[in-house]
Amino acid sequence: MFTRALGFIATAALLASYTAQAAFNPSGPNVMYYWGQNSVGGGSSQASLATYCNSGQVDGLLISFLNVFNVGGQPGLNLANTCETTFPGTSLLNCPEIGNDIKTCQSKGVKIILSLGGAAGSYGFSSDADGKTFAQTIWDMFGGGSAQYRPFGDAQIDGVDLDIEGGSSTGYAAFVTAVRQKFASHSGFLVGAAPQCPFPDAVLGSVIDAVGFDYVNVQFYNNYCSATGNSFNYDTWAKWATTTSPNKNVRVYFTVPGSQSAAGSGYTPINTIQSIVPQLASQYPNTFGGVSVWDAAQAWNNGNFASTLYTTVKGQTSGGGGGTNPSPTIAPTGTSTTASTKPTTTATTTTSAGGAVPTGGSCVSAGAACSSEGKYQCTAGGAYAVCNHGEWSVTACPSGTECISTSDGSSIYCGYVTGSGNTCTAPSSAQLLIKTLNHGGAVPKAYSLSQVEAQLTVQSVTSEGFEAVINARRTNATPFSNTVTFEFTAPANVKFTSVESGTVRQVGNNVRIQAQNPYNKSMAVVLPIKGTVNTGVFVAPLPASMRIK
């Protein structure tokens, strides 16, 4: 994936440009960053933990990741090039400098949370007993207990974060209960989770329903429910927080990529975030926790993203972080502040299935007058309408499919859905940012396969082609290998042409994608793909034909 790196001196200068004193507030709003994976790449694109804390633009940092559980033995940390020294005779990282940085951060009121899991690793439990045993390990190695080897020395973490992207749900609720008991003497200890935005989350859904969490960092990217499209479902998560969560004070964070290169799809430009955050804070004052970001390196190498984000979030409460409350001007799409950002899609007139969806209006009927030639929108009954020579023409999606809005909100496609049929998904611009636009309507249904669950999200469809993302997650403890194969049957009018880091071969309707997975032990794979639609509209691949191995 394309990256853009700044040197360490430039990064440090950016970090030092803001002087407000950060301090985590359990009620929010806060700004939190994942840190440790140096996801931009390069030797100097990620600063030290303490450098970010000294910036005054961070309330919490999530050290990423403890990605090998090895219950009953020594767990494993992966912190990229941040720390590569191990204890003698072990594979366990020995990071005393990070331990010192943790204390520096805590002295400034910044919470330091250890994130467990991640996309790549070997983790999971086979029983509740495993979860309880692992809670003891976390206490002994990262809390107030004692262990032969402590990766961060005598520094103690302020919380744990479950970024569980694959495997089963077994044992996690027992782990949460046990780890709270172990850290009961640690004032303000936090337990959080990082579910993806499709509700409920495939792995963590049952866990966050069973035991109380302090926050959830809902990943509003790499899925159909990103913030810039027609199915942004923060409202669904807010309702879960107030009605289902055992902890009715749980905070729901708006979690976003720090730059275009930080995600396969769903990047939300900073000027769009400036519009969304005030509305979330206003509409959900007892639920909105703030913004969390993947990750620090991406954000600080993305122009003024980090500084603008902090003033935007802290502007929602008096006395926080300086800055003012941005004007809540609604803008469903926006442009980035950096040269590396691709232009965002805007409404255009075209005579293909890539025509832009109108941003307002109501249900249309066949033969009714229209003025935007070539524009498409979903309408009642799972059908779609196109403005053709001044009047709406309504067509049913193929049998078994219904009309769904693309994730960028600019067009439509026909896919397999969950929920009831569409009832006019032509919302107002305000709804684009806050409401679940297909609330009670059609959203993409996951492909539930043997030991894998996959979500196919169509990001955009234009006359030039389509862009889509497959987000696949293991539902057992066996990770993906370094080459992942996707096979499925495509409709006759759709041609798959390219994939990021891999090859595509299509013979007739049969498609075979071999993707190069950057991790040999990966619980999740995000696969951006592209292609063309020859005639008609994009139709999602047949569920019965989908194979992932």
C-alpha positions in Angstrom: 0.0 0.0 0.0 1.3 3.5 -0.9 2.9 5.3 2.0 4.3 8.7 2.6 6.9 9.2 5.3 8.3 12.3 7.0 11.7 12.2 8.6 12.0 12.1 12.4 13.0 15.7 12.7 9.9 16.8 10.8 7.7 14.5 12.8 9.2 15.7 16.1 8.5 19.3 15.0 4.9 18.5 14.3 4.6 16.8 17.7 6.0 19.8 19.4 3.8 22.3 17.7 0.9 21.8 20.1 1.4 22.7 23.8 -2.0 21.8 25.5 -1.8 19.4 28.4 -3.6 16.2 27.5 -5.4 14.2 30.2 -7.7 11.2 29.8 -11.3 11.8 30.9 -13.3 8.5 31.4 -16.5 10.3 30.2 -14.7 11.8 27.2 -14.2 13.2 24.7 -10.7 11.8 24.3 -8.3 11.2 21.4 -6.6 7.8 21.4 -4.0 6.3 19.0 -2.8 2.8 18.4 1.0 2.8 18.5 3.8 0.3 18.0 3.4 -1.2 14.5 5.0 1.7 12.6 2.5 1.1 9.8 3.8 3.8 7.6 7.1 2.0 7.3 10.6 3.3 7.4 13.0 3.7 10.3 11.9 7.2 11.4 8.2 7.5 10.6 7.0 6.5 14.1 8.2 8.6 17.1 8.7 7.2 20.6 5.7 6.7 22.9 6.8 9.6 25.1 7.2 11.9 22.1 3.5 11.6 21.3 2.6 12.1 25.0 4.7 15.2 25.1 2.8 16.6 22.1 -0.3 17.5 24.1 -2.4 16.0 21.4 -3.0 12.5 22.9 -5.2 11.3 25.8 -4.5 7.6 25.4 -2.1 5.3 23.6 -2.7 1.7 22.8 0.5 -0.3 22.6 0.1 -2.7 19.7 0.2 -5.7 19.9 0.5 -8.6 22.3 -0.3 -11.0 19.5 0.7 -14.4 20.9 -1.1 -15.7 24.0 0.6 -19.0 24.6 -1.6 -19.6 27.6 0.3 -20.9 30.6 3.7 -19.9 29.0 5.4 -16.7 27.8 3.2 -14.5 25.6 4.6 -12.8 22.5 4.8 -9.1 21.7 5.2 -7.6 18.2 6.2 -3.9 18.2 7.7 -3.8 14.7 11.0 -2.0 14.8 10.1 -0.1 18.0 11.6 -2.8 20.1 13.5 -5.9 18.8 15.6 -6.9 21.8 14.6 -10.1 23.6 15.4 -11.5 27.0 18.3 -14.0 26.8 17.1 -17.4 25.7 13.6 -16.3 25.0 11.6 -14.7 22.2 10.0 -12.3 24.6 10.7 -8.6 23.9 12.7 -6.7 26.5 11.8 -3.0 26.2 13.0 -0.9 29.2 12.9 2.3 27.2 9.2 1.8 26.5 8.8 1.2 30.3 10.3 4.6 31.0 8.1 6.2 28.3 5.0 4.7 29.9 5.9 6.4 33.2 6.4 9.7 31.3 3.1 9.4 29.6 1.3 8.6 32.8 2.8 11.6 34.6 1.1 13.7 32.0 -2.3 12.1 32.4 -2.1 9.9 29.3 -3.5 6.4 29.6 -1.3 3.6 28.3 -3.3 0.6 27.3 -2.0 -2.8 26.1 -3.8 -4.0 22.9 -4.2 -7.8 22.6 -4.6 -9.5 19.3 -4.3 -7.6 16.0 -4.6 -8.8 12.5 -1.6 -11.1 12.7 -0.7 -13.5 15.5 -1.5 -16.7 17.3 -4.2 -16.0 20.0 -7.4 -17.2 21.5 -8.7 -19.4 24.3 -10.1 -22.9 24.4 -11.9 -22.4 27.6 -12.9 -20.0 30.4 -10.1 -21.4 32.4 -7.6 -20.3 29.7 -9.0 -16.7 30.0 -8.5 -16.7 33.7 -5.0 -18.0 33.5 -4.1 -15.4 30.9 -5.5 -12.6 33.1 -2.9 -13.7 35.7 -0.2 -13.5 33.1 -1.1 -10.0 32.2 -1.1 -9.0 35.9 2.2 -10.6 36.5 4.1 -9.2 33.5 2.4 -5.8 32.9 0.6 -5.0 36.2 1.4 -5.1 39.9 2.4 -8.8 40.0 5.8 -10.3 39.7 7.3 -12.4 36.9 10.8 -13.4 35.8 10.5 -11.4 32.7 8.6 -8.1 32.5 8.8 -6.5 29.0 8.3 -2.9 30.3 10.2 -3.3 33.5 8.3 -2.1 36.6 6.0 0.1 34.6 2.3 -0.8 34.9 -0.3 -0.5 32.1 -3.6 1.4 32.6 -5.8 -1.0 30.7 -6.2 -3.7 28.1 -7.8 -3.5 24.7 -9.2 -6.6 22.9 -8.5 -6.1 19.2 -9.6 -9.6 18.4 -9.9 -10.0 14.6 -10.4 -13.7 14.3 -10.9 -16.9 16.1 -13.8 -17.8 18.5 -15.4 -15.9 21.3 -14.5 -18.6 23.9 -12.9 -17.4 27.1 -12.8 -13.6 26.5 -15.7 -12.8 28.9 -13.9 -14.8 31.6 -10.7 -13.0 30.8 -12.3 -9.6 31.2 -13.9 -10.5 34.6 -10.6 -12.0 35.9 -8.4 -9.1 34.6 -10.7 -6.6 36.3 -10.3 -8.5 39.6 -6.5 -8.6 39.2 -6.2 -4.9 38.6 -8.9 -3.9 41.1 -6.3 -1.8 43.1 -5.3 0.1 39.9 -7.5 3.2 40.0 -9.1 3.9 36.6 -8.0 0.7 35.0 -9.7 0.4 31.6 -11.0 -2.6 29.6 -11.9 -1.9 26.0 -12.6 -3.7 22.7 -12.2 -3.0 19.0 -15.1 -4.5 17.1 -15.6 -3.8 13.5 -18.7 -1.7 12.6 -20.9 -4.4 11.1 -23.3 -5.2 14.0 -22.9 -7.5 15.8 -19.2 -8.1 15.5 -18.5 -11.7 14.4 -16.1 -12.4 17.2 -16.6 -9.8 20.0 -20.3 -9.3 19.7 -21.3 -11.9 22.3 -18.4 -10.9 24.5 -19.3 -7.2 24.8 -22.9 -8.3 25.5 -21.8 -10.6 28.3 -19.5 -8.4 30.4 -19.1 -4.7 30.9 -16.5 -2.7 28.9 -15.3 0.8 29.5 -15.1 1.7 25.8 -15.4 0.2 22.3 -13.2 1.5 19.5 -15.6 0.7 16.7 -13.7 0.4 13.4 -15.6 2.5 10.9 -13.4 1.5 7.9 -12.7 -1.5 5.7 -16.4 -2.2 5.9 -19.7 -0.9 4.3 -20.4 1.2 7.4 -17.7 3.8 7.0 -18.5 7.3 8.0 -18.4 8.8 4.5 -21.0 6.5 3.0 -24.7 5.7 3.2 -24.6 3.1 6.0 -22.6 4.9 8.8 -24.1 3.1 11.8 -22.8 4.9 14.9 -26.5 5.1 15.9 -26.7 1.3 16.1 -23.7 1.2 18.4 -25.0 4.0 20.5 -28.3 2.1 21.0 -26.3 -1.0 21.9 -24.4 1.0 24.6 -27.6 2.3 26.2 -29.8 -0.8 25.9 -27.7 -3.9 25.8 -24.2 -3.3 27.2 -23.9 -4.5 30.8 -22.1 -1.2 31.5 -24.6 1.6 30.5 -21.7 4.1 30.9 -19.6 2.4 28.1 -18.2 4.9 25.7 -18.4 4.4 21.9 -15.4 5.8 20.0 -15.4 6.9 16.4 -12.4 4.9 15.1 -10.9 6.0 11.9 -7.7 5.5 9.8 -5.0 8.1 10.2 -4.4 8.5 6.5 -5.5 7.1 3.1 -2.8 4.4 3.3 -3.9 3.2 6.7 -7.0 1.3 5.4 -8.2 -0.6 2.4 -11.3 1.6 2.3 -13.2 4.0 4.4 -10.7 6.8 5.0 -12.5 9.8 6.5 -10.7 13.1 5.6 -10.1 15.5 8.5 -12.5 18.2 7.2 -15.2 15.5 7.2 -14.3 14.5 10.7 -14.6 18.2 11.7 -18.3 18.0 10.6 -19.1 14.6 12.1 -17.6 15.0 15.6 -19.7 17.9 16.8 -22.8 16.1 15.7 -21.9 12.9 17.4 -21.0 14.8 20.6 -24.3 16.7 20.4 -26.6 13.8 19.5 -25.0 11.2 21.8 -23.7 13.1 24.8 -23.8 10.1 27.1 -22.3 7.7 24.7 -19.7 9.5 22.5 -16.2 8.8 23.9 -14.2 10.6 21.3 -12.0 9.5 18.4 -9.5 6.7 18.2 -7.1 6.3 15.3 -5.1 3.6 13.5 -2.4 4.6 14.0 -0.1 7.4 15.4 2.5 7.0 12.6 -0.1 7.4 9.9 -1.8 10.4 11.4 1.4 12.4 12.1 2.6 11.7 8.6 -0.7 13.1 7.2 -0.3 16.9 7.3 -2.1 18.6 10.1 -4.5 15.6 10.7 -3.4 15.0 14.3 -3.4 18.7 15.5 -6.7 19.4 13.8 -8.3 16.2 15.2 -7.3 17.1 18.8 -8.7 20.6 18.7 -11.9 19.3 17.0 -12.5 16.6 19.6 -11.6 18.8 22.6 -13.7 21.6 21.3 -16.7 19.6 22.3 -16.2 20.3 26.0 -15.4 23.5 27.8 -11.7 24.0 28.8 -10.4 21.0 26.8 -7.5 21.1 24.5 -8.0 24.7 23.2 -9.6 25.2 19.9 -13.2 26.0 19.1 -16.3 24.1 18.3 -16.2 23.7 14.5 -19.3 24.7 12.5 -21.4 21.6 12.0 -21.6 22.2 8.2 -22.6 18.9 6.7 -20.4 17.5 3.9 -20.7 13.8 3.1 -17.4 13.8 1.3 -14.3 15.9 1.6 -10.7 16.2 0.6 -7.5 15.5 2.6 -5.0 18.0 3.7 -2.1 16.0 2.2 -0.8 15.5 -1.3 -0.9 11.8 -1.0 -4.7 11.6 -0.6 -6.8 10.5 -3.6 -9.6 12.9 -4.7 -12.9 12.0 -3.1 -15.9 11.0 -5.2 -18.4 13.7 -5.9 -21.8 13.5 -7.6 -21.6 13.5 -11.3 -23.9 12.8 -14.2 -23.2 9.6 -16.2 -25.2 7.1 -18.1 -23.6 4.1 -16.5 -24.4 2.3 -13.3 -21.8 4.5 -11.7 -24.2 7.5 -11.7 -24.2 9.4 -8.5 -27.0 8.8 -6.0 -29.0 11.9 -5.4 -28.4 13.3 -1.9 -32.0 14.1 -1.1 -35.5 13.2 -2.2 -38.0 10.4 -1.6 -39.1 7.2 -3.1 -39.5 7.3 -6.9 -41.9 5.5 -9.1 -41.5 4.3 -12.7 -42.3 7.1 -15.1 -42.1 9.9 -12.6 -40.2 13.0 -13.8 -36.5 13.4 -12.9 -33.9 16.0 -13.9 -30.5 14.4 -13.2 -29.9 12.3 -16.2 -28.1 9.0 -15.6 -28.4 9.1 -11.8 -29.1 5.9 -9.8 -30.7 5.4 -6.4 -32.2 2.5 -4.5 -35.9 2.5 -4.2 -38.6 0.5 -2.5 -38.7 -3.3 -2.6 -35.0 -3.7 -3.2 -35.1 -2.3 -6.7 -33.1 0.5 -8.2 -34.1 3.5 -10.3 -32.2 5.4 -13.0 -33.1 8.8 -14.4 -33.5 8.1 -18.1 -34.5 10.8 -20.6 -36.3 12.8 -17.9 -38.1 10.1 -16.1 -37.3 7.4 -13.6 -37.0 3.9 -14.8 -37.2 1.2 -12.1 -35.6 -2.2 -12.3 -35.6 -5.1 -9.9 -32.2 -6.5 -8.8 -31.5 -10.1 -9.8 -33.3 -12.8 -7.8 -32.0 -13.2 -4.3 -30.3 -9.7 -4.3 -31.4 -6.2 -3.3 -30.2 -2.7 -4.0 -27.4 -1.5 -1.6 -25.7 1.9 -1.6 -21.9 1.8 -2.3 -19.8 2.6 0.8 -18.8 6.0 -0.5 -22.5 7.0 -0.9 -22.1 7.9 -4.6 -23.8 5.0 -6.3 -25.6 1.6 -5.9 -25.2 -2.1 -6.6 -27.1 -5.3 -6.1 -26.0 -7.6 -3.4 -27.0 -10.2 -0.8 -28.4 -8.5 2.3 -29.3 -8.8 5.9 -32.3 -7.0 7.3 -35.5 -6.0 5.5 -35.7 -4.6 2.0 -34.7 -1.0 1.1 -37.3 1.6 1.6 -35.9 4.6 -0.2 -32.2 5.1 0.6 -32.0 8.6 -0.8 -31.3 10.5 2.5 -30.6 14.1 3.4 -27.0 15.1 3.8 -27.4 15.3 7.6 -28.5 11.7 7.6 -25.4 10.8 5.6 -23.2 11.6 8.6 -25.2 10.5 11.6 -27.9 8.0 10.9 -27.9 4.4 9.8 -29.1 5.2 6.4 -30.3 1.7 5.6 -31.7 1.5 9.2 -34.0 -1.5 9.0 -33.1 -1.8 5.3 -30.6 -3.6 3.2 -26.9 -3.9 4.2 -24.4 -6.4 2.8 -24.7 -9.9 4.3 -21.5 -11.6 5.4 -20.3 -14.7 3.4 -20.3 -17.4 6.1 -17.9 -20.1 5.0 -16.2 -23.0 6.6 -14.0 -21.4 9.3 -14.1 -18.0 7.6 -16.5 -15.1 7.6 -16.1 -12.5 4.9 -17.7 -9.1 4.1 -17.7 -7.8 0.6 -18.0 -4.0 0.5 -18.4 -2.2 -2.8 -16.8 1.2 -2.3 -17.6 2.9 -5.6 -19.0 2.2 -9.0 -18.4 4.5 -11.9 -18.3 4.3 -15.7 -14.6 3.5 -15.5 -15.0 0.6 -13.1 -15.6 -0.4 -9.5 -13.6 -0.6 -6.3 -14.4 -3.1 -3.6 -12.9 -4.6 -0.5 -13.2 -8.1 1.0 -12.6 -8.2 4.7 -12.1 -11.9 5.7 -11.8 -13.1 9.3 -10.9 -16.6 10.6 -13.6 -18.0 12.9 -11.2 -20.7 14.3 -7.7 -20.5 15.7 -6.0 -21.4 12.5 -4.5 -18.3 10.8 -4.3 -17.5 7.1 -1.0 -18.4 5.4 1.1 -15.9 3.5 -0.9 -16.6 0.3 -4.7 -16.5 0.5 -6.9 -17.8 -2.3 -10.4 -16.4 -3.1 -12.6 -18.3 -5.6 -16.1 -17.3 -6.6 -18.5 -17.0 -9.6 -19.1 -13.5 -10.9 -22.1 -12.3 -12.9 -21.7 -12.2 -16.7 -21.4 -8.4 -16.8 -18.7 -8.0 -14.2 -14.9 -8.4 -14.8 -12.4 -8.5 -11.9 -9.2 -7.0 -13.2 -6.7 -6.3 -10.3 -6.0 -6.9 -6.7 -3.6 -5.2 -4.3 -0.5 -7.4 -3.8 -1.7 -10.4 -5.8 -3.0 -11.8 -9.1 -6.5 -12.1 -10.6 -7.5 -14.8 -13.2 -11.1 -14.8 -14.6 -12.2 -17.4 -17.1 -15.8 -16.8 -18.0 -17.6 -16.2 -14.8 -15.1 -18.1 -12.6 -12.7 -15.8 -10.7 -9.6 -16.9 -8.8 -7.6 -14.4 -6.8 -4.3 -15.2 -5.1 -3.5 -12.5 -2.7 -0.1 -12.1 -1.0 -0.7 -11.7 2.7 2.1 -9.7 4.4 1.8 -11.8 7.5 2.2 -15.6 7.6 0.0 -15.9 10.7 -2.9 -13.6 10.0 -6.3 -13.9 11.6 -7.8 -11.3 9.2 -7.2 -10.2 5.6 -8.3 -7.0 4.0 -8.3 -7.3 0.2 -8.9 -4.2 -2.1 -10.0 -5.3 -5.6 -11.0 -3.6 -8.8 -12.8 -4.4 -12.0 -15.3 -3.2 -14.6 -19.0 -3.4 -15.2 -19.8 -3.9 -18.9 -23.5 -3.3 -18.8 -26.2 -2.9 -16.2 -25.2 -2.7 -12.5 -22.6 -4.5 -10.3 -24.0 -7.7 -8.8 -22.2 -9.3 -5.9 -20.7 -12.8 -6.4 -22.9 -15.8 -5.6 -22.6 -16.8 -1.9 -22.7 -20.6 -2.7 -19.7 -20.1 -5.0 -17.4 -18.3 -2.5 -14.3 -20.2 -1.4 -11.5 -18.7 0.8 -8.4 -20.7 1.8 
